[in-house]
Amino acid sequence: MLSKQNALVLTVVLFVLILRMDHVYGGATEEQMNAAGKLMRDVCLPKFSKVSTEIADGIRSGNIPDQKDVKCYINCIMEMMQTIKKGKFLYESSLKQIDILLPDDYKDEYRAGLSVCKDASSGIKNNCDAAYALLICLRGQIQRFMFP
């Protein structure tokens, strides 16, 4: 059931991005990325009652609590973004998404950040802990880091 829901959300996100890409070259605008992120938040946030909207907003601005539910919320978002799957960082897939979705002026910094962080979740058995470790690394490497 979860994979059908993920497929539906990803289809909707891509559809929204395609519809709203009238004169955008080299990826989505920040507004489009925020709209796609809101869809992901709307799916993941209700699954973790201990993660309030305020905590989720804090994660977006870099305040990332070291708490189980927060880590699992991060994992949910990252799985929907197809950045991580079962605790494994999908490095190649993430690079492709950068090329397709991000504005041109974000791409170099994101590629460099992904390269530095590609092993951040290696050896971590718990999926939520792996997602948290990856997010902490990416947040430290990418100045204009965006998270839903």
C-alpha positions in Angstrom: 0.0 0.0 0.0 2.8 2.4 0.9 4.5 2.0 -2.5 1.2 2.7 -4.3 0.9 5.8 -2.2 4.5 6.9 -3.0 3.9 6.3 -6.7 0.8 8.4 -6.6 2.5 11.3 -4.8 5.5 11.2 -7.1 3.2 11.2 -10.1 1.3 14.2 -8.7 4.6 16.0 -7.9 5.9 15.4 -11.4 2.6 16.4 -12.9 2.5 19.7 -10.9 6.1 20.4 -11.9 5.5 19.8 -15.6 2.3 21.9 -15.6 4.1 24.8 -13.9 7.2 24.8 -16.0 6.0 27.3 -18.6 9.3 29.2 -19.2 11.7 27.4 -16.8 14.9 26.1 -18.3 17.3 23.9 -16.3 14.9 22.7 -13.6 12.1 23.9 -11.4 11.8 27.2 -9.6 12.0 27.5 -5.9 8.2 28.0 -5.8 7.7 24.8 -7.7 10.1 22.9 -5.4 8.2 24.3 -2.4 4.9 23.1 -3.9 6.2 19.6 -4.5 7.7 19.6 -1.0 4.4 20.6 0.5 2.8 17.5 -1.1 5.4 15.3 0.5 5.0 17.0 3.9 1.3 16.4 3.7 1.9 12.7 3.3 4.6 12.2 5.9 3.7 14.7 8.6 0.5 12.9 9.7 2.4 9.6 10.1 4.5 11.0 13.0 2.3 12.6 15.6 5.3 13.8 17.7 6.6 15.9 14.7 4.7 19.2 14.8 4.5 21.6 11.9 6.9 23.8 13.9 9.4 21.0 14.2 9.1 20.3 10.5 9.6 24.1 9.7 12.6 24.0 12.0 14.1 21.1 10.0 13.7 23.2 6.9 15.7 26.0 8.5 18.4 23.7 9.9 17.2 22.9 13.4 17.2 19.1 13.2 16.3 17.4 16.5 18.0 14.1 17.3 14.7 12.3 18.0 13.3 9.0 16.7 10.1 10.4 15.2 12.0 13.3 13.6 14.5 10.9 12.1 11.6 8.7 10.7 9.8 11.8 9.3 13.1 12.7 7.5 13.3 9.1 6.2 9.7 9.3 4.9 10.5 12.5 3.0 13.8 11.3 1.6 12.2 8.0 0.5 9.5 10.0 -1.3 12.2 12.2 -2.9 13.9 8.9 -4.0 17.1 10.0 -2.2 17.2 7.1 0.1 15.6 3.6 0.1 15.7 1.2 3.0 18.5 3.2 4.6 20.7 3.2 1.4 21.6 6.5 -0.2 20.5 6.5 -3.9 23.5 8.6 -5.1 23.1 8.1 -8.8 19.4 8.7 -8.7 19.9 11.8 -6.7 22.4 13.1 -9.2 19.8 12.6 -12.0 17.2 14.4 -10.0 19.5 17.4 -9.5 20.0 17.6 -13.3 16.2 17.4 -13.9 14.7 19.3 -11.1 17.0 21.9 -9.6 17.6 25.4 -11.0 20.9 25.7 -12.8 22.4 27.9 -10.1 21.9 25.2 -7.4 23.3 22.2 -9.4 27.1 22.5 -8.8 26.7 23.0 -5.0 24.3 20.1 -4.7 26.5 17.7 -6.8 29.5 18.6 -4.6 27.4 18.1 -1.5 26.1 14.7 -2.6 29.7 13.6 -3.5 31.0 14.5 0.0 28.0 12.8 1.7 27.6 9.7 -0.4 28.9 7.5 2.4 27.3 9.4 5.3 24.7 6.6 5.9 27.0 3.6 5.1 27.0 1.0 7.8 23.9 2.4 9.6 21.4 -0.4 10.0 18.3 1.7 11.1 16.7 3.4 8.1 15.6 6.4 10.1 19.1 6.9 11.6 20.6 6.6 8.1 18.3 9.2 6.7 19.1 11.5 9.6 22.9 11.1 9.1 22.5 11.8 5.4 20.4 14.9 6.0 22.9 16.2 8.7 25.8 15.8 6.2 23.9 17.4 3.3 22.8 20.3 5.4 26.4 20.9 6.4 27.7 20.8 2.9 25.0 22.7 0.9 24.6 26.4 1.7 21.2 26.8 0.0 19.9 23.4 1.2 16.1 22.9 0.7 14.1 20.4 2.6 10.3 20.1 2.6 
